[in-house]
Amino acid sequence: MKLSVDTVRFPDGSTGELDMIQHSGAAAVLPFIASAEESDPEILLLRHYRYASGGYLFEIPAGLPSGPEEPWEDCARRELEEETGHRASRMAPLTRIHSAPGFTDTVVHLYLAEGLTPGESRLDEGEFLEVLRMPFSRALAMVRDGEITDAKTVAALLYAAAFVVGRGHAGV
């Protein structure tokens, strides 16, 4: 991560200074226990301690690449296993999002995982989380009710609701 204050020329020709955080990006994965094609499939979510938010957030597994050469799908698979203790038999890209484009170039690559089997979780030092299993409809209700506020998680859940769950895998 690199923090800078950049002098920027705006579209109207004026200039100004903007804070900028350059970041490697991340991969995040929405894990379905069996298949997203079911009408109300079960998923895994994390209840993850986040200092900056002042406590716990509900999130999908996510993390940084292990190096500049790690493919995004490999990063998503690794984070799924490290944080939930599960491996996926199928992984598919959903979309990518700019998490906070007002001050960072961070792009989060969103994936869907299906066919989970137990693996081995390996949490990072200082990582405190609980793995929760719930129906997809419950997670959507949590978005609606403001219980899920993490941007990547909201985006992945709503994307899956609109384009994937109960519809086959058209567009994925």
N, C-alpha and C positions, 0 to 999 in steps of 0.2 A: 504494500500500500504506500502511496506517495501523496503527500499533501502539498499543495502549492496555492499561491494567489497569482492568478494569471491576468494580464492585461489583454482584453478581448475587444475585437472590432465587431460591433453588432450589425445586423442586417441593414439598419438605416445609416450606417457609416460612422456613428458615434462610437466612443470607446469607454471602457470602464473596467473595474477589477472584479473578478469573481473567484470565490474559493473553489478549488477543484481537488477531488480525491480520485486518483487513478488506482484502479483495483483490478486484480486478475480475473474477476468474475467467479461464478459458482455454478454448481449443478444442484438441483433439488428434484426429489422424486415423490410422487403420490403413489403409495403402495396399496394395491388391492390384494387381499388374502388369496382369492381364487381368480375371478375374472371380472373385468369391468363391464362385460356384456350382460350381467345379471341386472334385474330391475332395481334392486337396492343392495349392492354388494358391500361386504365388509372391507374396511380399510384400517390402516394403522396411522395414528397421529402421535406426535410427541408432545408432552407437557415439559417444556424446556425452560430452564432458568436463564433469563437474559438481564444482565445488570442494567443495560441502557434503558430497558423498558420498565424497570422498577420491580421486576418479579418474574413470574412464569408466563410464558406464551404458549399457545397451541400452535404447532408447526408440523410441516412435513420434513422428513430427513433432508439435510442439505449440507454442503460444505465446499471447501476450496479444492482445486486440483492439487495433487501431490507434487506437481512440477509443471513446467510450461508445455511439456509434450504429452501429458495425460489427456486422452480423449474425454470429452464431456460425458459420454455414456459410461465409460469406465469409472469416472469420478462419482457419478450417480450410483452405480452398483456398489462401489466401495463404501460410500456414505450410508447407503441403505443397510448394509451388513454391520458396519461399525456402530450405528446408532440404534438399530432395532434388533440386531441379531438374526436377521432373515436375508436370504438370497432370493432373487427373482428368476423364474424360468424364462420370462419374457420382459423385455424393456423396450419402450417406444418413445420417441420424442413427442412432446406435446407442442410447446412453443418456447419462446424466450421473452424475457421482460427486462426493462430498464427499471431497477428498483427505486432509484431516487435521482432522476436525471437533472435535477436542479443543482446538484453539487458533486455527483460522481458518475463515472463512466461504467459502473458496475452493470454487467449483464448476467442474469440468472437463467440458465438453461433448464427448462422444466421437462421432466420425464414421467411416464406412467410405468409402473411395475406390476406384474401379475404373476400368479402361480408361486406364492411365497413358500419357502421351506426353511426350517430352522438352520441358522448358521451360528456364528459366534460374534457377540457384540464386543467392541473394543472402544470404549469411550476415551476421548482426549482428556488430558489433565484439566481440571477446572470445568468440565462439562457435567452438568447435573440435569438428568432428564428421566422421564417415566414414559414407557411405551403404552399407548392406549389402543384398544381394538374397539371399533364401533361401526354401525351401519353408515353408509355414505349419506343417507338422509339426515342423520343426526349431525354430521359435520356441516352440511348445508344449513341446517337450522342454527348452528353455532355461528356461522357467518352472518346469517340474517339477524341474529340477536346480539351481535357485537361481541361475542365471546372469542371469536377468531379474528384477530386484527393484523396478523403478520401478512405482509403484502404478497410474498411468494406463495403462501398457503392459500390465501383468498383467490389469487389468480389461478392456481392449479385446480382448486376445487370447482370454481365457476367454469373454467374451460372444460373440465371433464363433464360437468353437468350439462353444458350446452352441446358438446360435440361427441361425447364418448359413451357415458354410462347409459346402458339399456338400448343403445343404438348400434351395436357392433362397433367396429373400429373405423368407420368412415372418417377420413381426414387425419387419421393418426398413423 
